[in-house]
Amino acid sequence: MGRNYYQYVAVILRKIRTYPEGNRIVDKLLTEFKIKYKAGRAMMEELREV
């Protein structure tokens, strides 16, 4: 995986935020990603802007 993939995931998460209950879902996913991928610096940089 690379930064392009992480940027794609960030775009999808921003789109999910527009749906009802989307903020709650995205926040939960981001929390899980931060725990699971804490060593993935590039991923965290891209997801920080979601």
Legacy VTK file of the C-alpha trace (Angstrom):
# vtk DataFile Version 3.0
C-alpha trace
ASCII
DATASET POLYDATA
POINTS 50 float
0.000 0.000 0.000
1.089 3.535 -0.466
0.152 7.118 0.080
-2.238 7.067 -2.902
-4.267 4.361 -1.190
-4.337 6.325 2.070
-5.522 9.424 0.218
-8.303 7.354 -1.370
-9.376 6.090 2.061
-9.427 9.694 3.337
-11.692 10.738 0.437
-14.103 7.888 1.186
-14.178 8.732 4.903
-14.965 12.381 4.103
-17.839 11.189 1.909
-19.155 8.953 4.716
-19.189 11.992 7.059
-21.927 13.524 4.877
-24.346 10.681 5.659
-26.585 10.545 8.730
-24.571 9.157 11.657
-21.506 9.413 9.398
-19.487 11.445 11.889
-19.938 8.788 14.555
-18.944 5.994 12.175
-15.869 7.811 10.852
-14.710 8.774 14.340
-14.957 5.156 15.434
-13.024 3.966 12.368
-10.309 6.582 12.870
-9.886 5.508 16.484
-9.470 1.897 15.397
-7.029 2.866 12.616
-4.907 4.890 15.056
-4.610 1.881 17.340
-4.020 -0.709 14.639
-1.761 1.339 12.353
0.084 3.529 14.843
3.387 2.747 13.090
1.987 3.884 9.728
3.136 7.489 9.718
2.008 8.199 6.135
-1.448 6.774 6.799
-1.878 8.849 9.941
-0.782 11.992 8.076
-3.443 11.459 5.436
-6.187 10.545 7.890
-5.424 13.498 10.141
-7.224 15.747 7.647
-10.464 13.751 7.575
LINES 1 51
50 0 1 2 3 4 5 6 7 8 9 10 11 12 13 14 15 16 17 18 19 20 21 22 23 24 25 26 27 28 29 30 31 32 33 34 35 36 37 38 39 40 41 42 43 44 45 46 47 48 49
